[in-house]
Amino acid sequence: MNNKKNTGLRRNRFLLYFLIGFLVTALDFLGEINNGDYILEEEIFFAVLTLPSIVVVTYLFYYLRKWIMNTGYYRNIRVKGGYHQRLFWGVVILAKVIGITFFTRYLSTLMLPEFDSGDFFDLLFLGIFIGLSFVALFVHALESFSELQRENQQVQIRLRDIENEKLIAKFLNLKNQLNPHFLFNSFNSLSGLITQDPEKAEYFLNELSKVYRYTLDQSDELVVPLSKELELMRSYVALQQIRFNKSLVVDYNVAASDLDKMVPPMTLELLVENAIKHNIVEKERPLEITVRTLGNYVIVSNNYQPRNDSNKHGESTGKGLMNLTNQYTMIHTEKPKFEIKNGKYVAIVPLIEST
C-alpha cells in the first residue's frame, strides 16, 4: 500500500513539475513570437531545449533538498528552531543556485557558442542566476507546504489513533470492573462483612467506590501520575485481600522520585488483576505480587503458578495487554515487555517523564 502511495506521489510530482516547465516554456515562446522579430525554427528549437532543461533543473533542486533533509546536520538544525532553519535554507538555496548557474553558464557556451559574449559574467549569466533562483525558491516553497500538510495529516491520524485506543482502554476497564465475576465477588464479600464486621464492610464499600470513581474520572486521560495509579491499586488490592485474606501478598517498593512520572490510566490495576485472575491464590500457595520502580520503569512481578482454568479468561487478558502496548506505541518510544523468568511472571512498563 505504501509503495503504491509513494509511486502515485512521485507521478503527481513529475506531472506538476512538467506542467510548470511547459507553461514557462510556452510563455517564453509566445513572448518571443509577440515581439515580431523572430525566426520560427530557432524559437521551436529553444522551446524544445528549454522544456526538458527546466524539468531536469527542477528535479535536481528537489532531490538535493531531499538529500539535505536526510543528513544528520540538518536534523540538528531542525531541533534548534525556526530562525536557524530559515537561515540554513537561505544559505543552502543560494549555494545551490550559484553552483548550478556556473555549470549551466559553462554548458551554454559549449552548446550555443554564438551567444557567448566573451565575458563569463554577462547578461546571460545574470539571467540564468535569476531564473534558477525563482525555480529553487518555488521548489522549496512547494515542498515545504507539501511536507507541512503531510505532517498535519500524520498528527491528525496519530491523535485519532490515540483517541481510539483511549476509548478501547476505557471500555475494557469499565468492562473489567463491571463484569459479573467482579461484582459477584465484591457483593458477596460485602454481604458477609455487613453482618460479621460492619466497620470492615464500610471500609470495603469505601474502597470499592474509589475504584469505580477512578475508573470513571481518569480513564479519559492520556496518562496519569504513577502516584494516582498506586492509590487505585491499593484500593483494588484492599478489596481483593478481604476476599483472599493472607493468600494475596502485595509488596511495594516505589521510589519517591518516580511518583510524578506518568503511565496510561489503569495500567497497574490491569497487571495486578491479570496476576490474580490467571494464577492460583490459596493459603497453601499464596500469590506474591511485587510493584517496584527501577530506572525509568515500573515493574510488576508475581510468582508464576497458573490456574488450570486460566484459559477461560485469556481473551480479555490478551486484549487488555494489547491495548496497553498499542497506547505506548503511539505515546512513547518503548513498549511494555511481558516475560516469564526464574519462575516469575514479569511486566516491565516504561515510565513517561512529566512535562
N, C-alpha and C positions, 0 to 999 in steps of 0.2 A: 504493500500500500504506500509506504513512504517513498519507495523508488519511483512509483508511478507519479506521485505528487511532485517529486523533485524534477522528474522529466518534464512534467507539464509546466512547472515554473520556468525551467530553462527554455522551453519552447516559447512561452509567452514573452520572456525577456528578449529573446532573439527577435521575435516579431516586432516588439516595441522598438528596439534599437534600430532595426532595419527600416521601420516606418519613419522614424525620426530622420535617419540618414537619407531616405528617399525624399522626404519633404524639404530638407535643407538643400539637397541637390536640385530638386525641381524649382525651388525659389531662386536659387543662383542661376539656373538655366534660363528661367523666364525673365530674370533681371537683365541678363546679357542680351536676350532677344529684344527686350523692350528698349534698350539703348539704341538699336538700329544699326550700329556698326559692329557687325559680327560675321563670322564665317560658320555656316551651319555645321559643316563636318567637324570643325575644331570644337565647337560647343558640345556636340554629341560626344566627341572623344573625351573631353574634360568631364562631362557628366558621367560617362561610363567609368572613368578613372576615380572620380570623387566619391561615388556611392560606396563601393567596397572599402575605400580608404577610411571614410567616416565610421563605417560599421566596425572595421578592424581596430581603429583607434579607440572607439567607444568601449569595445570589449577588452582592450588592453588596459584601459583605466579601471574597468570593473574588476578584472582578475588581479590587478596589482592591489586594489583596495581590499579584495577578499583575502589575498595572501598576507597583507599587513595586519589585518584584523586577527589572524590566527597566530601571530607572533607573541611571545611572552612579554616583549617590551610594550606592545600595545595594551595587553591585559593589565599591566602595571599602571599605564597611563589612565586607563578607564576607571580604575579604582580611585584615582585622585580627584575625579570630578569633572564638571563641565568646562571650566576655563582651560584646564590642561588639555582636554580633548580637542577643543576648538583650536588652540594654538598648535597642537600636534598636527591636526589635519591641514591647517593652513600651510605649515612648512612642507608637509608631505605633498600636497597638491601642487605647490609652487615648484618643488624639486622635480616632480613627475613631468609637469608641463615644460619646464626648461630642458630637461633631458630629451624628451620626445621631440621638442621643437628643433633642437640641434640635429637630431637624427633625420627628421623629416626635411629640414632645410638642405642638409647634405644630400639626401636621396633625390630631392627635386632638381638639384644642379646636375645630377647624373642622368636623370630621365628626361629633363626638359632644359637642356643647356642654353636654348635661345632666350630663356627668361632669366638667365644669370647675369646680374648687373656688374659682376666683378667684385662687389662688396658683400661679404657674407651677412653682415648685419644691415640688410636693406629693408625696403618696404615688404618684400616677400617674407622675410624673417619675422617682422612685426605682425604681419597678417596671420602667419601660421601660429605665432605665440598667442595672439588674441583669440583665434578660433579654437585652439586646443584648450585655452583657459575656460572658455564657455562650455566646451564638452566635458572637461574634468569637473567643473562645478555642478553641471547638470547631472552627471552620473552620481556624484557624491550626494547631492540633494535627493535624487530619486531613490537611491539605495538606502539612504538614511531613513527616509519616510517609510519605505517598504519594511525595513528592519523594525522600526518603531511599531508599525501595525502588527507585524508578526509577534513581537514581544507582548503587545497588549492582548492579542488573541490567546497567547500561551498563558498569560496571567489569568485571563478570564476562565480558560479551561481548567487551570490549576485550582482556582478558587471554587469553581463548580464541583470539581472532584473532591476537594476538601469538604465542601458542604454536604456532598452525598455521603462521604464516609462518616461525617458527624451525625447525619440523620440515621445511618445504619447503626452506628455505635449507640445512639440514644435509644433506638428501637430495641437493640439487643439487650441493653442494660435494663430497660423497662420490662422486657420480656423475661429476663432472668429473675428480676426481683418480684415480678407478679406471677411467676409460674406456679402451678398448683402445688408442686413439691415444697417450694419455699414457704408459701402461705400456709399450707397444711402443717408443716413442721413448726412454723412460728406460732400459729394459733394454738396448736396442740400443747406446745411448751407454755404458752401464756395461760391457757386454761388450767393446766396443772398448778402453775405458780399462784394463781388467784386464790385458790383455797388453801394451799400449803404455805405460801410465803408472799403475802400481799405487797410487802415492801420490795421484794425482788421482782414481782410482777410489774410494779410501777417502773422500776429501773429498766426492765426488759422492754416495756412499751415505749419508754423514752428513747432508748437506743434504736428501736425499730423505726420510730418516727424520724430520727436523724438520718437513717439510711435512705428512707423514701424522700425526705426533703432534699438531701444532697443529689439524689438521682434526678429529681425534677429541676433543681436550681442550677447545677453545674454541668449538666450534660449538653447544654448549648454552647459551652465554652470550647475553644480550640485546645487550649492547655490550661492547667491549673497548678498552683504551687504544690510541691510534694507534701508540705505540712498539712494541707487540706485533705490530700489523699490519705495520709496517715490517720487523720481524725475519722474519716469514713471507715477506714479499715479497722480501727479499734472498735467502732460501734458494731460493725459487721461481725468481727471476731467475738465480741461480747455476747451477741445473740447465739453464735454457734457454740460457745463454751458453756452456756446454760444448757444447751441440748446435749453436748458431748462430755461435759464436765472435764475431768483431768485427761481424757483421751485426746484432747486437742491442746497442743502447746505452741504458743507463738512467741518468738523472741525478736526483739527489735534492737538494731544496732545502727542507727542512722546519725550521721554527723550533723551537728547543728548548722554547719556552714552550707549544707546541702538542702536545707528546708525550703529555701526560696527558689530553688531550681524547679523546673516545670516538667509535667508529664501530661498526656491526654487524660481526660476525666475517666474515672472508674478503672484505671489501669491496675492498681494494687488489688482492688476488690475482685476483679476478674481473675487474677492469678491465684489468689487465696481460695476463691470459690472453686476454681478448677482443681486445686490440690485436694480440697475436701470432697468434691464430687467424684473424683476418679481414684481415690486411694482409700485403703482400709483405715477406719478410725475406731479403734477399740481399746478397751482398758489394757488388754494384754499387748496390744500393738499400737501405741499412741502415734498420732501423726504430729510430727515436729516440723514447724514451719519457721524459717528464719528470714527476716527482712533486714537488709543492710545496704549501706552505700559504700562504694569503692570507686575512687577516682570520679569519673563522670557517669557513673551507672548506679542504678538501684537494682539489687539482686534479690530475688525471691526464690528460695530453695526449700525443698522438703524431702524427707526420706521416702524413697520410691517403693511403695507397696500397693500396686494397682489392684483394684477390685475386679472380680471376675465378670461383673455386670457393667464395667465402666464403658463398654462399647454402646450401651443404651444412650449415653449422653455424649458420645463422641462427636456427633454432628454439630451440636450447639457450641461445644468447646472449639472445634475447628473454625467455626465462623467467627467466634469472638477473637481468637488469636490472629486470624487472617485479617480481620478488621483493624486490629491494633497495629499489625505490620503495615497495612495499607496507609493508615494515618501517618506513621513515621516516614513512609516513602515520600509523602508529599510535604512534610514539615521539617524533616531532618535529613542529614547526610548518612545516618546509620539506621539500621533496622534492629528490632529486638531479636535476641537469639534464645532458642529453647533447646536444651540438651539434657541427656541422662548421663551422669558422670559420677563414678565412685559410689553407686547406689543411691544417688540423689537426682531428683528432677530439678533442673536449674533454669530459671528465666532471668535473662540479663537484658535490662531495659535502659537505653540511653537517657540521661537527664538532659534537659534543654535549658540553657542559660537564660535567665530572665533578663529582659532589656529595660 
